[in-house]
Amino acid sequence: MGYSVGQVAKYADVTVRTLHHYDEIGLLSPSGRSSAGYRRYDDSDLERLQSLLFYRELGFPLEEIAAILGDPDADATAHLRRQRELLLSRIGRLQDMVAAVEFAMEARQVGITLTPEERFEVFGNHDPAEHEVEAERRWGGTDAFRESARRTRSYTKEDWLVIKGQAASINQRLALAMTSGIPADDPQATDLAEEHRQHITRWYYDCTYEIHRGLAEMYVADPRFTATIDADGEGLAVYVRAAILANADRAEG
């Protein structure tokens, strides 16, 4: 008996009018008719409709769909293979789009208003939004985070170059102190730790000694931060942590 046009419309979530149109243009003509002359679709018709709707969903015009489905050398397996390839390609493009949108959202959340070219010029392959988004998850409700977002929102490329240069200088001098065998609680090291704290206060938020202690612990607890800091010298994250804690003890002692 097959399936009525109403049943097929329900199964495929399309309108009866759409099925009538596909029949009229020869894109999907039912295989049979009832004794009363009504359209009756069989399983092969449903398979063709499924392929038709798939290509339609991907944005193919009806004329091109007709040519694809009318290819005498393409069987059902070939259609499925083609559909799989198209889906994988589309998934890849959509994933790229999602990543781009997420990056734009993250960058806007932390106030980074640089162009992509400027971000690359300033930060290279390092994504500044990566750690900032993590910071928002941890401290998004704090005054410090809100103050940092407010300040950085207006920073220009030149500001970021200055910030980056100052931070690099502090890290390099800490690395030199470490490799020179200077203890982390020596005034030379703790003075650099204090400079690090003041750098944060100058550019981001009021970094109290308590907050600085928390950052120090995160530098060694989070492998991402550890890897970034240790890029200037293996073991530097542990050394910086010790210097920061010693500096806080000195100030609060």
CORVEN-V78721 format. One record per backbone hydrogen bond with DSSP energy under -0.5 kcal/mol. CO is the residue of the C=O (numbers start at 0). NH is the residue of the N-H. If there is no record, write none. Layout:
CO_NH, CO_NH
//
This chain:
2_40, 3_7, 4_8, 5_9, 6_10, 7_11, 8_12, 8_13, 14_18, 15_19, 16_20, 17_21, 18_22, 19_23, 20_24, 21_26, 21_27, 22_25, 31_39, 33_36, 37_33, 38_4, 39_31, 40_2, 41_45, 42_46, 43_47, 44_48, 45_49, 46_50, 47_51, 48_52, 49_53, 50_54, 51_55, 52_56, 53_57, 54_59, 55_58, 60_64, 61_65, 62_66, 63_67, 64_68, 65_69, 67_70, 70_73, 72_74, 74_78, 75_79, 76_80, 77_81, 78_82, 79_83, 80_84, 81_85, 82_86, 83_87, 84_88, 85_89, 86_90, 87_91, 88_92, 89_93, 90_94, 91_95, 92_96, 93_97, 94_98, 95_99, 96_100, 97_101, 98_102, 99_103, 100_104, 101_105, 102_106, 103_107, 104_108, 105_109, 106_111, 107_110, 110_112, 114_118, 115_119, 116_120, 117_121, 118_122, 119_123, 122_125, 125_127, 126_129, 126_130, 127_131, 128_132, 129_133, 130_134, 131_135, 132_136, 133_137, 134_138, 135_139, 138_141, 141_145, 142_146, 143_147, 144_148, 145_149, 146_150, 147_151, 148_152, 150_153, 151_154, 155_159, 156_160, 157_161, 158_162, 159_163, 160_164, 161_165, 162_166, 163_167, 164_168, 165_169, 166_170, 167_171, 168_172, 169_173, 170_174, 171_175, 172_176, 173_177, 174_178, 175_179, 176_181, 177_180, 182_185, 185_188, 185_189, 186_190, 187_191, 188_192, 189_193, 190_194, 191_195, 192_196, 193_197, 194_198, 195_199, 196_200, 197_201, 198_202, 199_203, 199_204, 204_206, 205_207, 207_211, 208_212, 209_213, 210_214, 211_215, 212_216, 213_217, 214_218, 215_219, 216_219, 216_220, 217_221, 220_222, 221_224, 221_225, 222_226, 223_227, 224_228, 225_229, 226_230, 227_230, 228_231, 229_232, 232_235, 234_238, 235_239, 236_240, 237_241, 238_242, 239_243, 240_244, 241_245, 242_246, 243_247, 244_248, 245_249, 246_250, 247_251, 248_252
//
